[in-house]
Amino acid sequence: MKNFNLTSKIRKNIQELVPYESFRDHNSFENAVLLDANENPFGENNRYPDSTHKLLRNKLSEFKNVSAEQIFIGNGSDELLEIIIKIFCEPNKDSILMMKPSFSMYEVYAKTNAVNVNYLFLNEDFEINQEDFLKQTQNPSNKILFLCSPNNPTGNSIKDIDFYIENFNGIVVVDEAYIDFSSQNSTINLLGKYQNLIVLQTLSKAWGLAGARVGFGISSGDIAKWIYTVKSPYNVSALNQNAALKCLNDTEIYRKNLAEIIDQREILKEKFKGISIIKKVFQTDANFFLIEFEDVEKVYQKLLNNNILTSFRHPSIPNCIRINIGTSAENLKLVEILNQM
Ligand SMILES: *Cc1c(COP(=O)(O)O)cnc(C)c1O
């Protein structure tokens, strides 16, 4: 393992912080009279949630086969992206390094925190150019590398992830929002080897819980401690923590729906082959397709006129729209409209 000094990577003012700790959450009490947090004694949701997310981290640690101390929970993984930028980047000085095209929130959170953005422009197969990457590793302002695999909006997984983690002298965040749809191994397997690695996953996609906003990260226990130092104490509501636990306890529904989405992915792929206006369907490991059309604006508009919303927001990929896999009925409707064109 490479020499890695985590503290030296932390933004200066943050190195001095002591976490806000809810006394109640860091000690164990049974049937205590709770007069410590200015809550209302009446009602169903009257108590502040567990700021340490104990039950949820324990549950996830069983699923992911890591210790609960290595797990941290956010109000969606979006919140965690911003916290990570805050911890490792000095405003008006440091930069993040990200693939382009990729998930736009890395850029949004960097910019709202006065952090620069440097890009790794993907080639025509949506892979990173390793020479560009090695050049960027010489820039000491690059403090975090964001790799999205499978990548949104392109759908493909990034090859040779260990090469990037090995050669980047900072924190590497591998965003695995779509990993459950993929047959590729999770980068969680590399956590024992790399102390600069953070893997982000979410309950929003395959677990079907986008409305509840529950994302999580897995890293070294030391990085997880910094996340708990910097995050808002009650960042995940009790309602959302409970919704997440309920969802994780019912894996049968999860498995059934996931299998259905993956089946539909294969069915759609076949159907797309027979549609003349499609120029190219890109390979995908996710729950969406990136598709190139002859006249993309016309297709987008026609779908919209038929009340079908798709994503046409990526000027860096010309002539393409991103289309989600829906229910079989929704997918049939999509194919029917495309066939009319
Ligand atoms: C959807 C998505 C997320 C955000 O997930 P939340 O947990 O809902 O905030 C993160 N990364 C990528 C690449 C996504 O597509």
The ligand as a Gaussian input file, in Angstrom:
#p B3LYP/6-31G(d) Opt

LIG

0 1
 C      -28.513000       9.799000      -9.368000
 C      -27.071000       9.961000      -9.154000
 C      -26.539000      10.307000      -7.911000
 C      -27.383000      10.933000      -6.838000
 O      -27.942000      10.088000      -6.023000
 P      -28.768000      10.573000      -4.756000
 O      -28.371000       9.557000      -3.770000
 O      -30.188000      10.503000      -5.178000
 O      -28.368000      11.957000      -4.370000
 C      -25.172000      10.332000      -7.726000
 N      -24.353000      10.055000      -8.742000
 C      -24.822000       9.754000      -9.958000
 C      -23.872000       9.469000     -11.041000
 C      -26.188000       9.717000     -10.210000
 O      -26.620000       9.492000     -11.453000

